[in-house]
């Protein structure tokens, strides 16, 4: 299967567009792993959906190009129409025809391509089997739940055997229980279809759970692309560090010779000094809640809040200099109590 490559992709809608004068997408270069599952992650308005629409062929780049193998799909001079790209898109709204049955909705792309009869029935049945909706073939969308409608939209993608599947926040309209169930469906869909998948979301938990690679965007720019474990442990910069996970970003004075991975020895001096004393430079340091532990030789911190989350308590601590730190605890901690805590590690952004 060919590789999808974005070369210095830019989209400028002008002063009246969603970018408000700033390009919606600015100089994005990205090679999507063959048969990979890429999550485009970022806050609303960061440009991720615009990138998806350019890949699909619904928007033309202002500059740069999109390549798929030996084919150029788009550049500032020409755009290959969406129907000639062998891509499929799943929308947040599902986009199902209300007057058609489930089978007719799934088989519609085949009908457009001139496939009918037994070949049509066989491919529709296979697609419905993959998303476990064989018994719903004769129902109409109005008789289905939100999760079932989303699975119909997935089956409609699968039936055309696309090279690339594009998903634009497909779980945004579902409740938490259905979202978890659909994540499993997406994983199975990806494994069985063999397609390259690009998934737009603002939910970092979804991105981390589903993707083989996560691309973080902000204000139209691509900030970092890495595997979920890599981007969680070693984010590049304050924006990525703030988007991924539930960590705290502290402003601390560190020795200039200190590396990016920080241990308790370095952090104890910086935290105990309130980030102000000693030689060095002020740096942004990301600390994850799981790196904060109770310890007799730790630094005294005040418990600001302690909220029960079911399997654990989420704790907010106040450092000696007033900065706040998030932690987890297996037992309730009294608000206002001052207790010693150790910070076992951190990452300089």
Residue pairs with C-beta under 8 A, 6 or more apart in sequence:
1 34
1 35
1 163
1 194
1 196
2 34
2 68
2 69
2 70
2 71
2 163
3 31
3 32
3 33
3 34
3 68
3 69
4 31
4 32
4 55
4 66
4 67
4 68
4 164
4 196
4 198
5 30
5 31
5 32
5 66
5 67
5 68
6 28
6 29
6 30
6 31
6 32
6 51
6 55
6 64
6 65
6 66
7 29
7 64
7 65
7 66
7 67
8 27
8 28
8 29
8 63
8 64
8 65
9 25
9 27
9 28
9 29
9 30
9 51
9 54
9 61
9 63
9 64
9 65
9 66
10 23
10 25
10 26
10 27
10 28
10 61
10 62
10 63
10 64
11 23
11 24
11 25
11 47
11 50
11 51
11 54
11 59
11 61
11 62
12 19
12 23
12 24
12 62
13 19
13 24
14 21
15 21
17 24
18 24
18 45
18 50
19 47
19 220
22 219
22 220
23 62
23 220
24 47
24 50
24 220
25 47
25 50
25 51
25 54
25 220
26 47
26 219
26 220
26 221
27 64
27 221
28 47
28 51
28 64
28 217
28 220
28 221
28 222
29 64
29 222
30 215
30 222
30 225
32 38
32 196
32 198
32 213
33 196
33 212
33 213
34 196
35 194
35 195
35 196
36 196
36 197
36 212
36 213
37 190
37 197
37 199
37 210
37 211
37 212
37 213
38 196
38 197
38 198
38 199
38 211
38 212
38 213
38 214
38 215
39 199
39 200
39 201
39 206
39 207
39 210
39 211
39 213
39 214
39 215
40 48
40 51
40 52
40 198
40 199
40 200
40 201
40 215
40 217
41 48
41 201
41 202
41 204
41 207
41 214
41 215
41 216
41 217
41 243
42 48
42 202
42 216
42 217
42 218
42 243
43 202
43 218
43 243
44 202
46 217
46 218
46 219
46 220
47 217
47 219
47 220
47 221
48 200
48 217
49 168
49 169
49 200
50 59
51 200
51 217
52 89
52 166
52 168
52 198
52 200
53 59
54 60
54 61
54 66
54 74
55 66
55 73
55 87
55 164
55 166
55 198
56 82
56 85
56 87
56 89
56 166
57 73
57 74
57 79
57 80
57 81
57 82
57 85
57 87
58 82
60 74
60 76
60 79
61 74
61 75
61 76
62 76
63 76
64 75
64 76
65 72
65 73
65 74
65 75
66 72
66 73
66 74
66 75
67 73
68 85
68 163
68 164
71 80
72 80
73 79
73 80
73 85
74 80
85 163
85 164
86 160
86 162
86 163
86 164
87 162
87 163
87 164
87 165
87 166
88 109
88 156
88 157
88 158
88 160
88 162
88 164
88 165
88 166
89 157
89 165
89 166
89 167
89 168
90 150
90 153
90 154
90 157
90 165
90 166
90 167
90 168
90 170
91 153
91 168
91 170
92 168
92 169
92 170
92 172
92 173
93 173
94 141
94 149
94 150
94 152
94 153
95 153
96 105
96 141
96 149
96 152
96 153
97 104
97 105
97 108
97 141
98 140
98 141
98 142
99 140
100 108
100 140
100 141
101 137
101 138
101 139
101 140
102 128
102 133
102 136
102 137
102 138
102 139
102 140
102 141
102 144
102 152
103 124
103 128
103 137
103 138
105 141
105 152
105 156
106 124
106 127
106 128
106 152
106 155
106 156
106 159
107 120
107 123
107 124
107 159
108 156
109 156
109 159
109 160
110 116
110 119
110 120
110 123
110 124
110 159
110 160
111 120
113 160
115 123
123 159
124 137
124 155
124 159
125 134
125 137
126 159
127 155
127 156
127 158
127 159
128 134
128 136
128 137
128 155
130 155
130 158
130 188
130 189
130 192
130 193
131 151
131 152
131 154
131 155
131 158
131 185
131 189
132 151
133 148
133 151
133 152
133 155
136 144
136 148
136 152
141 149
141 152
144 152
145 178
146 173
146 174
146 175
146 178
147 174
147 178
147 181
147 182
150 170
150 171
150 174
150 182
151 182
151 185
153 170
154 185
154 186
154 189
157 165
158 189
158 193
161 193
162 195
163 195
163 196
164 195
164 196
164 197
164 198
165 189
165 193
165 195
165 196
165 197
165 198
166 197
166 198
166 200
167 186
167 197
167 198
167 199
167 200
168 200
169 200
169 201
169 202
170 182
170 186
170 199
171 178
171 179
171 182
171 183
171 201
171 203
171 206
174 182
179 206
183 206
183 209
183 210
186 197
186 199
186 210
187 210
190 197
199 206
199 207
199 210
199 211
201 207
204 243
204 244
204 245
207 214
207 228
208 214
208 228
208 232
208 244
211 228
212 227
213 225
213 226
213 227
213 228
214 225
214 226
214 227
214 228
214 231
214 244
215 222
215 224
215 225
216 222
216 223
216 224
216 225
216 231
216 239
216 240
216 243
216 244
217 223
218 239
218 243
223 236
223 237
223 239
223 240
224 231
224 235
224 236
224 237
224 240
226 234
231 240
231 244
232 244
232 245
233 347
234 260
234 347
235 241
235 244
235 286
235 347
235 349
236 349
237 349
238 249
238 284
238 349
240 349
241 247
241 249
241 284
241 286
241 347
241 349
242 249
245 288
246 288
246 289
246 326
247 286
247 287
247 288
247 289
247 326
248 286
248 287
248 289
248 323
248 324
248 325
248 326
249 284
249 285
249 286
249 349
250 271
250 275
250 284
250 285
250 287
250 319
250 323
250 325
250 346
251 275
251 282
251 283
251 284
251 285
251 323
252 267
252 270
252 271
252 275
252 282
252 283
252 285
253 270
253 273
253 275
253 276
253 277
253 278
253 280
253 281
253 282
253 283
254 262
254 266
254 270
254 280
254 281
254 283
254 285
254 348
255 266
255 278
255 279
255 280
256 279
256 280
256 281
258 266
258 280
258 348
259 348
260 347
260 348
261 345
261 347
261 348
262 285
262 345
262 346
262 347
262 348
263 344
263 345
264 342
264 343
264 344
264 345
267 285
267 287
267 343
267 345
267 346
268 299
268 342
268 343
269 278
270 278
270 285
271 299
271 319
271 320
271 343
272 299
272 320
274 319
274 320
274 321
275 282
275 321
275 323
276 321
283 348
283 349
284 348
284 349
285 346
285 347
285 348
285 349
286 346
286 347
286 348
286 349
287 325
287 326
287 343
287 345
287 346
287 347
289 314
289 315
289 326
289 327
289 328
290 328
291 343
291 344
291 345
291 346
292 317
292 325
292 326
292 327
292 328
292 341
292 342
292 343
292 344
293 327
293 341
293 342
293 344
294 329
294 339
294 340
294 341
294 342
295 340
295 341
295 342
296 340
297 340
297 342
298 340
298 341
298 342
298 343
299 319
299 320
299 340
299 341
299 342
299 343
300 320
300 338
300 339
300 340
301 317
301 318
301 319
301 320
301 325
301 338
301 339
301 340
301 341
302 317
302 318
302 336
302 337
302 338
303 315
303 316
303 317
303 318
303 333
303 334
303 335
303 336
303 337
303 338
303 339
304 316
304 317
304 318
304 324
304 335
305 315
305 316
305 335
306 313
306 314
306 315
306 316
306 329
306 332
306 333
306 334
306 335
307 313
307 314
307 315
308 332
312 328
312 329
312 330
313 328
313 329
313 330
313 331
313 332
313 333
314 326
314 327
314 328
315 326
315 327
315 328
315 329
315 333
316 324
316 325
316 326
316 327
317 324
317 325
317 326
317 327
317 341
318 324
318 325
319 325
325 341
325 343
327 341
333 339
